[in-house]
Every structure is written in structure tokens, then in C-alpha cells.
């Protein structure tokens, strides 16, 4: 070979090598970003004294179970898993959790998915989402309900909020979970898909991780078609206060849209509305703003302005929440009403006992007018007058007024007095957890088109959704509903935010996190994601029961029997110590 040929060949090789090097460099390098965000509260525990001396230099990464919730300041003792397998139905959202930790500051941590490839099929990388998990201050269950001072309860940081950030700066000697969500399209081809999760820090590639997504050949219906009756109470005023917006302004409604859409996508069935002043006597940080304005004129006649009520209901229906409107309340927690008195030219507040003549007169006038308005709007059949934990004597008086003035209106009751049997005709009954309702009673009500659900609140240690609760409790709540044959689940607060909801979930009256499931700017939470996971499980059970029953073969009936045996374990609020293992085993049956 001539010297000129050798030089030419070396030049070509060097050029190709340079191109490859440039490609690799471009592929592994990302532009510098400012990862600005709010600061979390300081860790108040002795965890900050944790020994990090055995942690290797650099960013450490591993997949961990979604059931794990690790402290922020303790060096993790976890086995290093560089790959994860998740399984789900078409139309289902499934989750995984990645854990990051470092002995030194690590700036601009970013994550990127490649497309999901299977034999002859592909899903776009956009079906996957990575969200950095934020730590909020929490406390403990303690006595449950009742006024509390933060200094009287041990405080700690709990991993809960899922932040919508492009990148994150990981502090030295700290842990940072990342929540991974995979939204499997309803029209996906069943099969085993592979994707690569690329991790970057400081603009440079750190490591690649393998994700296996197994898509089962079953279809989960759309959330709008789910039968599980989810009722999480909405609190519009909290959104206005946190974002410093005028309540009921166009900006207020616009800010609420992604938050309430997230609720609709969870299968929410009920619109929370109010009839007069705050029905709960301002038990939250924010009082509920009026949706209906009552006015008493000089000639003693009444008019009612439904402008805000109508706008709110239509707004929620447009987002997909349209099965039921629950209006609070014919029985407010302080027995008070207020109205514009045109004779006095002022807003008048009156206290009325349910058994009083004045109560009957005022509510009768309103209920008749309200019924007429709902009929005009086409909402009468789906609207309930709702009461929350009211004494039996008051309930009887209020229902007597309803029967007389507005017999066409439905009734909803959250019952903690075990008095639901006195009102077997009520359209929407929700009993406190632990109040036994037989499956026969529920079946009888269901046959009449009546809803029977259960709820948990500050008095229930398990299963619950406090910020210190085990994440899988949110899933257990749905399996308990299925096992006990309830139609669904109620929780009193979707977004009744505390003073500083992004950083401190504690409240003056109840265990931390009791007042809200999600965070401002439509930030989800581990609790909320797992709640939806449980609802999906309930819907999958419904699909499989129907499928196995209709097939009616020895094999299908054997599968049905195995499923029913697994479900029966969850018909208790006091499970065995290995309940999380039992739950994961039962979930495998669904796939």
C-alpha cells in the first residue's frame, strides 16, 4: 500500500471517529438550565445526623418499590436495581419509583425516556412522565381528631408531592425520589415493551436505566365510564387564596382548570356545591365563598341569584364531572344563614334551629325556587341536598322540610351516627369507616339505583391518606370498598389547603394531610396517584368478574373463585401485618 493511500485511509478513519465523538458528545450533553424552585422546610429530626461516610462519590441511583417512602436525610440502605418492570392493562396508568441520593450537591438532574419498543410495535416516549417527589412537613396520627399544636407532636419530612419540574438540584447528603408514571394508550398493542431512561446531571449523561413495560391484552374503560363512585370534595376558595386571585373571577376559574381536570381523570362523579354561607363553619383554613346569593326585599319577598352556582356546575360538567351535584347544606355546622336584607341595607346573619318555625319558612321558600331553577337547567334529577354528620333529630326536621317543600330533590348524607337505616330511601348514603352495612342492604339499595359508599377522616387510623400514611393504604381503601361491596369512596377534602400547602401539611385540628390530597398548580401526590391506582384495580375486578362469569367455563370459574378469595381478605379495617404483601399478590391476579 502506498504512503499516500495509508494517509488517506487514516484521515477518513479520524474523520469518522471525530463524527462519532461529536455525536456522542451531543447526545450526552444538555444545555445549562436554572433549576429554580421553592425551598422545603428544614428536616427537624435527628436524621440530619445520619452517617453518609460510606456513600460513594457521585449521584447514586436505584429503582425502589412504590410502597417505599424513605426519609430525606438518611443514607439509603437499598440494593442497586438498574432496571424495572411494570405491568398494566391498555388504558391503565401504572407507576414506578426511582431513588436518587448523593453525598455532595448535584445540580441540574434531568430525566429523559426513549420510545417504548416491542416486537413490531412502538409506544411514544410521551406515554411516560418523571416527576420529582417533594418533601412536606408532617406529624403523626396521635389522638386523631381534635385541636393540636405542632410542638405537641413529633414532626418529620414526608415524601408526597409530585412536582412538575424540568430539572432539580439534589442537595448534599439528601435523598430525592422520582415518581415515574406510564399512561398506556387504550389502543396499544399488547406485548412486552422496552425503553431506556436516561439520567443527566450538570448537563452530562450519568447513566441509562432499562424499563420493561408489559401491556396486558385487557382494556380498562375510560375514567368517565368507571362505576366506582368517587366523591372528593372540592374547595374553590382555597385556590383563590393560594394564588391571590379574586374568587369567581375568570382568572380563578382558569387556574382551577388543570386541578379539576386531574380530579375528573380520577373518575370523580360528584360536584361539590354550596347553598348559603360556609356549611362547615369555616373548619378549614379558608371559608367557602357563596355560590348562591339570597336577597330579602322590602316587601318581604325573596330572590336568589344562581349566577355563580350555574357557572361552577357548568364548568365542572365541561371537565367531565357530571354524574351528581351535592349541595351543602340544609344543616350547616353552626345553624347559620346569611342574606342581603334590602330593608336594612346590610348582610344579615341569622341562627336557626332546624326545629324552628323560621327555619321551615326560610328554607321552604328557597327550596321551592331552587327546584324550579334546577328543572329549567335540566339538573334536577342529579342534584342532592347534602348533609354532613348531622344529629338524627336535626336530620329528621330537615328531611321533613325537604319532603314538604322539595320532594323531587335527592338527598345525600355522610353519616357518622349509624342512622342510615332510618332513611333507606336516601339517594346517596356514605357511612363512616367501621359502620357496618351488610352486603344485602347495599345490594337492595343498588337495585333501586341508590348509592352506598364509605368514608375515612381524622378519626380513622387505617386505611387513610395522611402525609405520614403508608402509600399503599390509598390502594387498600379501594380494595376494602370492593370487598365490603360499597359502590365507592368519599373523602372530605380534595384541596382544602392549609396556610402553606407546598411545604407544611400540618393543620390546627387534624393529622397532617387530612385536609388535602393534591397541591397547588395541579401538582399530584403519591397519595393521589395510589388512590387512582386502587380505583383502577376496582374497575379491573369489575371487568374480570363479568368476563369470567360470561365465559362460564371450568377454567374461568376457577379464576373467578381465586379472585374472590383474594378480595375477601380486604374486607377488614384491621388487616394482618403482611397486608402490603397480600395486596401486591392480589394485584398480580388482575394482570
N, C-alpha and C positions, 0 to 999 in steps of 0.2 A: 504493500500500500504506500502511496506517495505521501510525503510530509504534508503537502497541501490538502490532501484528502483527509488525513488524520486531524489536521487543524479544523477543517470544515465540520467534520463529524463531532469533534469536541465542542465546537461553537454551538452547533444545533442542540447537543445534549445540555449544555449550560443554559441555553435559552429556554428549553423545555423545563429544565429544573427550576429556573427563575420564575417561569409562569406558574408552575405548581406551587412554588413557595409563596408567590403573590396571592394565588387562590386560597391557600391555607391561611395566610395571614389575614386576608379579607374575611374569610369565613369565621375566624376565631376572634376577630377584633370588632368591638362595637363602639359607637360614638360616646363620648363622655356625657353624662347626664347628672343633673342635680336631683337627688332623691329626697325631695323635701316632704316632710310630713309632721304631724304633731308628736310631742313627746309623751310617752307613757309615764305613769306615776312611778316613783321610786319603790323598789321592792322593799317592803317593811320587815321581811323575815330574815332569819339567820342564814338563809340560803345564800346570801351575798358573801358569806364567809366560806363557801364551798371551795374545795381544793381542785384547781384546774391544772395542776402541775404535770399530770400525766397525759394531758390532751396534746396531740401532735400539733405542730405549727400548721397554719393554713386553715382554710374553710373545710370543716368536716360535714359529711352529708350521708344520710341513710333514710330509706323508707321505714316508716313505723306504722303500727296499726292505727286505724281511725278511732279506735276505742281509747287510745292513749292520750293523756293530756299532761304534759311534762312541765315542771316548774321552770321559770325563766333563768334562774341564776345558778342552777345545779348542773355540773358537767354530766351529760347523759351517759348512762351505762347501758348502751344498746349494741346489739350485734349489727355489723355493717351489711345492709342489704342494698344492692345496687340495681335491683330490678323489682318490679311489682306486677302482679296480675289482678285485674279487676274484671268482674263478670256482671253482665246485665242484659235485660231484655231490650228489644227495639223500643224506642220511645222512653227509656228509663234514664235517669241521671244517677251515676254512681261516683263514688269518691275514693280518694287515696290521700295519704299524708306523707310529706317529705319533711325531714328534720334537718335543720342547719344549726351548727354551733361552731364557735371559734374562740380561741384564747386571745386573739387580737382583733382590732377593728377591721372590718371587711366592708368596703364601700361598693356601691352600685352592683348589688346582686340582682341578676335578671334570669328569667327562665323562658325557654322557647321550645315549642313542640314541633316535630316534623309531622307530615301526613301519616295516617294510620293505614298500613298496607296489609292486605290479606291476599290469598290466592285468587287472583282475578278481580279483586275489589279494592276500593280505596275510600277512606273517610278523610275529609279535610282536617288539617291541624286545628281549625277553629272549633271543632267539637270539644276541645279540651281547654280548660281555664286553670290558671295558677293564681292563687290569692294568698298574700302574706297574712299570717294569723297574728292579731294584736292581743296584747295582754291588758286586761282591765282589773281594777281593784275589786275584790270580792270579800265575803266574810264566811259565815257558816250558818247552818240551819238553826242551832240554838233552840229557843222555845217556839220557833215558827212565827206565828202571827204576834203582833204586839209592838209597841214603840221600842225603839232601840237606839243607843248611841254608838257610833263607830268605835269609840275607845273601849267599849264593854265587850267587844267580840274580836277574836283573832282575825287579822286581815292578811291577805296574800294576793298575789297576782295570778289571774287565771287566763289561760289561752281561750279566746272565744271569738272575737270579731274578725271577720274576713275583709281585709282592706283591698280596695281596688287601686293598686299602685303598679306602675310600670317597673319600678326598681326599689330596692330597700338597702339601707346601710345597717349591717349587723354589728351591734356593739361588742366590744371585747368581753370575754367571759359571760356570754349570754347565749340563750337558745332561741331559735326562731323557726317555728313550724310554718310549713306552706301547705295550704289545702288545695288539692287537685280535684277538679270536677270534670266528668266526661258525660256530655249530653248525647246519648246515642240517638241518631235520627230514626224516626218511625219507619222510614223506607230503607234502612240499612240492610245489606245482605248479611245473613247470619254467617259467622265464621270467626276465626282467630286472627286478630289484627296486631301488628307490631308498630310501635312508634318510638322515637328517641326524644328524650327530654334533655335539652342542652342547658347546662348551668354556666353562667358567666359571672365574673366578679371583677370590678375595676376595668370593665371593657374587654377582658380577655377570657377565653374559654377555660373553664375549670375542669369540667368532667361531663361525660354523657351517661345517661341512665336509660335503661330499657323498660318500656311499658308494654305489657301484653293486655289487650282488650278483647275479651271473649264475648261475642254477641250471640245470645241465645235465640233460637228460632221461635220466639213468642213475642207478641206485641202488647205493650202496655197502652191502654187508651190515653187520649189527651186529658190533661188535668180538668178541663171543663166537663168531661164525661165521667169523672170519678164519682162514685156513690158515697164515699167516706165523707161524712158531714163535718167539715172543719169550720169552727167558729172562733176566730181570734179577733178580739175587739180592737177596733181602730180608734186612734185618738188624734184627729186633725190639728187641734190646738197646740199639741206638743211640737209638731212640725213647724208651725208658725213661730213659736217662741225660740226654738233652737236655731232657726235660720234667720231670725229677726225680720220676719215678714208680716205684713198686715193680714190678720186672719180673714179668710174667704176671698182674698184678692186673687187676681189672675196669676200672680207670681206664686202665691201659696199653692194653688191647685197644680201649677206646673211643677213645683218642687215635689209634690206628693206623688206624681205620676209613676216614676220608677219604683217607689216604695210600695205603692198599692198594686202595681203590676206584678211585683215579686210575690205578693200575697195571693193574687189571682192564679199565678202559675203554681202555687202550692195546693190548689184545689179549694180555696176558700169559697164558702157558699153564702155567707151572711154579710149584709151591710149593717154596720153599727150606726144608728141614728139617735138623736135626742129630741124630746118633745117640748122641754121647757128649760129651766136652769139646770146646772150640773146635777145629774141624777145621783151621783155618788158623794155629794157634799165635799167636793174638792179633795178626795182622798189621795189623789196623785199630786205630782209637783205642779201640774198645770190644770186649771179648771177647764171643763168642757165649755166651749163657746156655743151660744144659742144657734139652733138651726131653724127654729120656728119662733117668730115674734108675735106675742099675744098683746092685743090692744083693747082696752075697755074705754068706750066712748062716753061722752057726757050724757047721752040718752040711755046709758047702761047696756047698750048693745056691744057685741064683741066682733072683732075681725082678727084673722090670723094670716100672717104673711109667711108663705111657704117657699119664698124665693130660694133661700139657701138650702133648705131641705131638698127641694127638687133638683137643684144644681148638683148637690152631693150625690144623690141617688143616681141620677143620670150619668154622672161622671164615673161612679163605681161600676155601673152596668156596662158602660162603654169599655171598661177594662176587663170585663168578663165575670164580674161578681154579681149575679143576678137571680139567685135562687130564692133568697129570703131577705126581708128588711125587718130587723128587730129594733123597735123604737123604745128607748128608755126615757122616763119610766112613769107609770101611773102611781108608783110608790117610790118617791125619792128618799134618800137616806136621812134627810132631815125634815121631811114632810113639808118642804117649802116650794112655793111657786112665785114667779115674778111676772109682772106685766106693765105695759105703759098705761098709766091712768091719765086720760086726756082731761079729766075734770081737775085733777091735782097738778097736771103738767109735770109728772115725775114717774120714775120707775118705782113701782111699789112691790115690796116683797111681803108675802103672807105665809103664815104657817097653818096648815090644815091637817087635822087628823082624818084618817081615812073613814072614820065612822061619823064625821060631822056633816051637817046639812050643807055647809058652804062647799065642802069637798065635792059632794054629789052635784051641786049646782054648777060649779065652775068646770069640772071635768066633763059633765054631760054636754054642756054647750060645745066644748072643744071637740069631743069625740064624734059628735054628730057632724060637725063641719069637716073634721079630718076624714071621716068615712066618705063623705061626698067628694072631697078632693082626691082621695086615693082612687075612687071609682072613675073619675074623669081621667086620671093619669094611667089607668089600667093596672094599678099596683095593688088593688085591694086584696086579691087572693093570696099574695105572697107577703103581706105585711102583718107583723105581730106587735101587740103591745107587750113590752118585755119588763119583767120584774126580776130583781136580783136579791136573793137571800132575804126575803121579807117574812115577817112573822105570820103564822097561819091566820090570826084574827084580822090583820090588815089585808091579807090576800083575799079572804072571804068578802070583806067590804068592797075592795077594789073590783073584784070579779062581778059582784052584784051590780055595780055601776056600769061595767062593760056590757053585761048581759042586757041591761035596760037601754043604754044609750047607743051601743055599737055592737050588736050581736054578730055582725058579719066579720068583725076583726078577729084575727087569730091571737093566740096568747103564747108567750114564751116565758119560761120560768127556770132560773138557776136556783135549785132547791137544796138548802142545807138543813132543812127541818124535818126531813123524811116524811113530808106531807104530800108528795106527788100522787099517792094513791087516792087522795081526796079529789083530785082533778084528772081523772083518767082521759078526759076529752081534750086536754091541752095539747095544742099542735106540736110544740117544741119544749120538751122536758129535758133538763140537764141536771143530773144528780151529782152531789159531791162524791168524790172518790171514797169508796168504802161503804157507801149507802147501797145496800144490795137491792138490785132489781132482778127478778127472775127472768130467765130466757123466755118463759111462757108469756110473761107480761109484755116483754119487748116485742115478741112475735105478734101478739094480739094488737098492740099499738101499730106495728108496722103494716099489718093487714088493712088497717084503717087509714093508712097514709100519714101516720103520726111519727115524729122523730123522737128518738130517745138516745141521749148522749151522756157522757160523764165529764167532770172537770177536776182539775187539781189547782191548788192555790197555795198560799203561805202556810197552811196547816198540814200539808202533805209532804212527808219526807221522801216518799218514793211512789211511783216514778215522777220526777219533776224536772224542771228546766231552769233551775237556778244557775248562776255562772260558776258555781262550785260543783254542780251535779256531774256525775259521770256522763259523758256524751251519749252513751248507748241508752240511757234512760229515756231519751226522746223517742227512740225507736221502740223500746219496750212499751211505751204508752199506747202505741197503735196496736201492738200485738195483744195487749190486755183488752183493748176495745173489741178486737176480733174474737178473742177467747170468751169474753163475757157477753158477746153478741150485741154490744152497743152499736148504734149507727155511726158514731163518730166521737168527736172530742171538742171540748171548749176550753180555752184559756183566756183569762180576763184581759190580758194585755199583749197586744202585738207591738205597740210603740208608745207606751206611756212613759216617756223618757224622764230620767232623773235630771238633776241640775247639770251634770257634766257626763252625759251618757257615753262619750267616746273613751273615757278614761276611768270612771268610777261608777260601778254598777250598784253600789250600796244605796239604801233608802232608809228613811227615818222610821219606817213602820214594819218592813218585812225583810226576809232573807234576800241577799243581793241577787239581782237579775229577775226578781219576781215581776217587776213592772214592765219589762220589755224583752222581746225575742230578737229584734233586729236593731240596726244602728242607723244614725242619720246618713243621708245621701245614699240610701238603698244599699248599705253595707249589710251583708248577711252575717250569720254567725254559725259556729259549729252546731249549736243547739238547734237552730232553724233548719240547717241542711239535714241533720239527723231526724228531725221531726218529719220532714218531707220524705226521707228515706223510709220511715215507718209507714207512712200513708201509702207509698208505692207498694210496700210489702202487702198491706191490706188489700189493695186493688189486685195484686198478683194472685193472692189467695182466692179472691172472688172469681177471677178468670179461670184458675185451675180447678176450683170446685165445680164450676159449670162444665168445663171441658171433660173432667173425669166422670162426672155424673152422666153426661150425654153419651160418652163413649160406652159406658156401662159394660166394659169387658172385665174379666178377672184381673188383668194387669192394671187397668186404670182404677178399678175399685180398690185394689191393694195399695196403689199410690195415694188414693184419697184417704184411706184409712191411716196410712203412715203420716200424712199431713195433719189429719185431725188429731192424732195422738200427740204430735209435736205442739200443735196450737194449744191444747188443753193445759199444758204446763204453765202457760202465761195467764191463766185465769186466777191470779192472785196478786195482791199488792205487797206480799211478803215472801218473795221467792227465796230459793236456796242460794248459798254463797256463790255458786258457779253459774248464776243466771246469764252472765255475758257469754260464756261458752255455749250454754244451751241456746241462746238467741242466735249466735253465729251458725250453730249446727242446723237450726230450724230454717234460717235464711238460705242455706245451701240447698235445701229441698225445693225451694222455689225456682232454682235455676237448673 
